[in-house]
Amino acid sequence: EGREASIHLAQFPAPAEIFSEDPAQLLNEWKRLFEIRDAVLRLLEDARKTKAIGKGLEAEVRVYATKDIFSALKNYESHLKEVFNVSQVHVFEELDTKEMTDQLAESVFSTTRIMSGLWLAALPASGHKCARCWNFMPEVSNYGIWQNVCTRCQDALKEMKIAAPKEAAQ
């Protein structure tokens, strides 16, 4: 009702229908996110070259930022793992120098300040690899005949009405 028969027949909404405010602040936030993403990708490539990780999804990224960058990143923290294409991202407000140095020393790869007020560290991801999404998650379990599926994927399968198949009788 009130929609085109196919998404391919629908018109794109006018920009004012989506975002009625001045988009400059939002565009600047995303510009900064993509600058940080570029730095993360360079860091992950260094980790790949030394075989510390194989793929980006095998990594955890820690971001240490000053207050202004931290507040912008905190707004997107739940989505940063998709933006960076890694399994885990943790954002910290800049710690005192000794505490941050200790945490960076734990990482496989870390950078010095990559831009004013920002430090990055990459570590192998913790947890278990999900056989469906390949993310490393704290918990995986069997879903019918499928083994090692994370709870997020199990919820997605249930939402798609894909019931866990019964194991075949031997």
N, C-alpha and C positions, 0 to 999 in steps of 0.2 A: 504494500500500500504506500503510495507516494514515492516509490523508487523506480528506477529504470529496470527493465527486465534483465539487463546484464551490466556489470560494472564497466564494460567497454563502451556502453552507450551513454554513460553518465558524464556530466560536465564537471570539470574541476571547480571547486568553490572559489569565489573571489577572495583575495587575501584578507580583505576587511571582515569577511565572514568567519575566518579562522582566528585572526589575531587583530583586534581592533586598536590596541595600543601601539605606540611607537616601537617598532621591533629592534631598535638600535641596541638596547641592553641585552636582549636575548641573542642577537647576532654576535655581539662581543663575547658573551659567555661561551657560545659554541665555537667561536674562533679560538678562544683560549683552550677549550677542550680538545680541539683538533691539534693545536700546538703541543699539548701535553701528550696526546695520543701518538704523534710523530716521535716524540722522545721515548715513549714506552716501546714503540715498535723497534727503534734503534737498539734499545737496551735488550729486548728479547732476541733480536738478531745476533747480538754479541753472545748471549747465553746459548743460542743454537749453534753458533760456530764452534764453541768449545764443548758441545755435546752435554751441557748441563741440563738442557731441556730438548725435547724433540720438536714439539709444536707449542704454539702459544697457549693452548688449553692445558698444557702441563705446567703452567706457571701461576704463581701468586705474585701480584704487584703491590708493593707498599708505596704510598705517596705521602710525603711529608711536606706540608705547605704552611706558609705564613697565613695569618688570620684572614686576609682578604681573599686569597686563592682558596683557602680551606673552606670558607663559607660557600663559595661558588661550587666547589667540588662536592661538598656535603649534600647539596640539593640533588645531585645526580648520582650519588654513591651507589644506589641500588641498580643503576643501569651501566655503571662503568665497566663491569666485566664484559658486557656485550660491546661497548665502544672500543675497548682495548683487545677484545677477543682472547681473554684469559679466563681461567676458572675462578679466581678470587681476586678481589681488590679491597684493600684496607686504606682508609684515608686518615691521616693523623695531623693534628695541628702541630706546628713546629715545636719540637721538644727542646729541652735544654741540650746544649751541644754534646755533653757526655752521654746522655741517655740516647740521643739520636745516633751518635757515633757507634754506641754498643749495638743498637738494633741494626744499623746498616752493616756492621761487621758480620752479623749472622747471615746476611744475604749472599747468594752466589754471585750476583752482580749488583753493583750499586753505582750511582753516579754522584758526582759532586753537584753543586748547584747547577741545574740545567737552564734555568731562567731565574730571574730575580725572585727569590722566595720559594723555590721548589726543588725537592730532592726526590729521587726515585730509587727503589730497590726491587730486585726480582729474585724470587726463590722458587724452588720446585713446589708445586701445589701439594697441599696435604689432603688426605682423604682417600676416597676410592673412585676409580674411573667408572662412570655410568656407560653401559654398553650401548645406550640409545643416543645420548647427546654428547658423549665423550668428555663432559665436564667432570672435574674431580669434586666430589661432594662428600660431606661428612658421613653420609649414610646411603648405602645401596642395599637392595634386597631383591629376591626373586619375585617376578610377577607372572604367575603361571609357569609356562615353559621358558620364559625369558629370564635370564640370570643377570644379576648386577645392574638393576635399573634403579635410578634415584627416585626419590619421592616426588620430585617435580615432574618427571616423565610419567610416573605412575598416575599422577593426578591428570596429566594431559591425556593419557590413554583413556582414563575413565571418562573425562569430559567429552572425548570423541566417541564415547559409547563402545569402546573396544574392551571387552571383558577379558580378564586373564584366562587364556585357554587352559583347559585341563590337560595335565600331562598324559601322554598316550600310555595306555595299559601295556605292560610288558608281556 
